[in-house]
C-alpha cells in the first residue's frame, strides 16, 4: 500500500490557511446581500499570495490560495505552492466550510469512460479505496481531480521505488507489481467494471453524480461518526470542562459516542437493588418519550424523542428524533419491530391521480425505491427510514438530489431570480439539460401530473404502502415475495444471526441448515417444512 504521508507540508500551510479564512470572512460580509453576490460572480476571483517555507530546500517559496465554488458541491480553497530555488511544486484542496453533522461515504461502480471522468473532491480527512484491489489511500492530502486522476496518483506512488525493491525484496516487488499491472489495466480502460469508495468523517468530500445512475451504481451513505473520528476531527474536546445539569447526562469518561444511545437515569441510589433500567420502561403506543443521549454531531448532551406507532394491517414501528440545542443537529428515523421474515417483499404502487400522493408510505432503511418512468433509484441506506406520504417521499428525494447536484444558492428556472443555471457556468451544457429534464419529471410527479409506478424492494419486508380499501385488496397495490440471495443475507447479518439457545447454554443459528437445503440451493419455503426442519435439527423428531 502506498504511503501518502504529507503531514509536514500540511503543517506549514496551516498558518496561511487561517489567514485566508479571515480574509474570506471579510469578503462574505462585504457581499452579504444576494444582488452583490450575483455581481461578484462576474468579477475576477481573489488570489491570496503568501510567502512560505519550501520543505525540499528550506528556502522561501510562494503559496497561492484561491476561494472558489464547485458545481454540485460547496466552497473550497485551492492551494498551490512553488519554489523558485529548487523547482518543487505542490497543489492541494481544503474545504472552506464547516465540518458537517454526519460523515459521508460515496460508492461508485465504474463501468465506462464517462465514469472515469467523474469529478472528485477528496478532503484531507477522507479515505479513498479501490474495493476490487483492496487498496486504500489514507487521509492526509486534499485533492480536486477525477477518478482517473486518483488512479494515476496511486499508480505513481506504487511505482516509486520498484527498481530498488526488485533488487532487495523480490517477493514484495512481485506483490506490488501485480497491483501495478491491475491499476494499469484500469487506467487504460481495460478492466471494467470496478468499484471505488470515498469515505470522509467530516462530510466534506464528494464524487460527482449523474442523472443516468441506476441499479445502485452511485450510492451516498451518511453515518454518525464514532468517538475516535470525532476526536481526530477535534470535536471531542468540546466536552472538556463542560458543566452538566440534572436533565443532561454527564459526558462519558471513555470519550463521547457518535451513536444515539439512550441513557436511562437511575431513580434510586446506586446502593439500592431496585434501579431503573431500560428493561423496566414500558413503551406504550401513542406516548411520547424523551431520553437523554449524546449528540452524534458535537457529542454534547441532547434528547432522543421516541414514539411507538401501530400501523393498521401492518406492524408496530418506532419513530425517533434527535434534537441538539448546542449545534442544532436534527435527525429522524423509523425502525420496525418483529422477527426477520423468511423472504423479502416487493410492493408496486400505481400512482394514477393526485389522491394517491396522500397515501402513507413507510420506507425502511433496507428498502430500495425505484421509479422507472422518472429514472429514480434510491439505494438502501441512502435516506434511512422514512414514514411519510408518497408526495413527501418524492419531495425528499428531489431535495436531497438538488442539494447534491446544484450549487448552494443557485435557483432553478421558474423560481424567483432564477435562470435555470443549476450547476453554474462550469457544468457542461449536456449535463445541465439532462438534470433539467430529470427534475422537470420529478416536479410533474409531485404535482400528480404524471402517471408512474413506485417499486419498494425490501429484503426484510419492513416497508409499507397505505391501502385505501383495507381490509379489501387495492387494485393499485401489488405485492410479491422473493427469496433473498446469500450475498444479501450476509450483508444484512442474517447468516451470522444466533437466536436459539442450544443444549450447551450457547446461542445457535436458527433455521434451515445448509445441508438440508433442497436441490438447486433453494431454501425450504413451505411453513410446515420449515418447522419440520427445525424440529429435526433440534433432535425432536427422527
Buried (B, 14 or more C-beta within 10 A) or exposed (E): EBEBEBEEBBEBBEEBBEEBBEEBEEEEEEBEEEEEEEEEEEEEEEEBEBEBBBBBEEEEBBBBBBBEBBBBBBBBBBBBBBBEEEEBEBBBBBBBBEBBBBBBBBBBBBBEEEBBEBBBBBBBBBBBBBEBBEBBBEBBBBBBBBBBBBBBBBBEBBBEEEEEBBEEEEEEBEEBBEBBEBBBEBBEEEBBEBBBBBBBBBBBBBBBBBBEBEEBBBBBBBBBBBBEBBBBBEBBEBBEEEEEEEEBBEBBEEBBBBEBEBBBEEEEEEEEEEBEEEEEEEEEEEEEBEBBBBBBBBBBBBBBBBBBBEBEEBBBBBBBBBBBEBBEBEBBBBBBEEEBBBBBBBBBBBBEEEEBBEBBBBBBBBBBBBBEBBBBBBBBBBBBBBBBBBBBBBBBBBEBBBEBBBBEEBBBEEEEEEEEBBBBEEBEEEBBEBBBEBBBBBBBBBEBEBEBBBBBBBBBBBBBBBBEEEEEEBEBBBEEEEEBEEEBBEBBEBEEBEEBEEEEEEEEBBBBEEEBEEEEEEBBEEEEBBEBBBEBBEEEEE
